[in-house]
């Protein structure tokens, strides 16, 4: 990523499609934050909005692609919702508490459900049945032609480019966790990538 040398980036968050990276930054002497957008396809970083309040260190994308943020050293626990399309703060609340310097915000991601559904749909189409288990522990079991294959999804995800056909892709990769078995790399329609550690066949 290329950025102006005087840009102090504080908060970062991808949009739900994984195609744009939002960033908040303070450009001195202006004490307020501006919203920047990075496009990985064009490698362009541009200022998008210039009317955010205060110094924003915490930024998170909500399921509807609006942005949640908190203000640094706001003397209250403040939580705000910002519409990046309209460049407008649309909601907010403040709670008086000594714990008032928000450094990070995490929201249960709609991406997680979307990715799980895409993965389940992929294996349903592959096996022509719905005998698939995907647990909260990231364990995956798929029954194909009477045999049960098992694996575990990696905890980490990385951001890549979305597939041009908009479909989930699964490719074999060399052994990623040194257990002696080759693994798989999943690329979701959003472009996010996750390793599937293949564990072999199981009898149950």
Secondary structure as UniProt FT lines:
FT   TURN            5..6
FT   STRAND          8..14
FT   TURN            16..17
FT   STRAND          21..26
FT   TURN            28..29
FT   STRAND          33..39
FT   TURN            40..43
FT   STRAND          44..49
FT   STRAND          56..61
FT   TURN            63..64
FT   STRAND          67..71
FT   TURN            72..73
FT   STRAND          77..83
FT   TURN            84..87
FT   STRAND          88..95
FT   HELIX           110..127
FT   STRAND          132..134
FT   TURN            136..137
FT   STRAND          139..144
FT   TURN            145..146
FT   STRAND          147..153
FT   STRAND          158..159
FT   TURN            164..165
FT   STRAND          169..173
FT   STRAND          183..187
FT   TURN            189..190
FT   STRAND          192..202
//
